Amino acid sequence: MADLGALATDTHKFESRYLDSLVGPWPEAKATYDERSRAIQHVDGFDEPLLVLQGDEDEVALPPPSPR
């Protein structure tokens, strides 16, 4: 998961509190979420390519809309 904060704030009801036990309660643990979301929060520090994959048939984590 590239952005744990996005998952914590915008997910379906079944997983809505799942990260509380893994990361901490949202938004109180926002600093921990940011630290553990390095792929999205710290892209300026990358010095190697990063491959990001998204399933076309995933009904929960939809890919972002294509730029127009």
ABEGO torsion letter per residue (X at the ends): XABAAAAAABBBAAAAAAAAAAAEBOAAAAAAAAAAAAAAAAAAABABBBBBBBBAABAABBBBBBBX
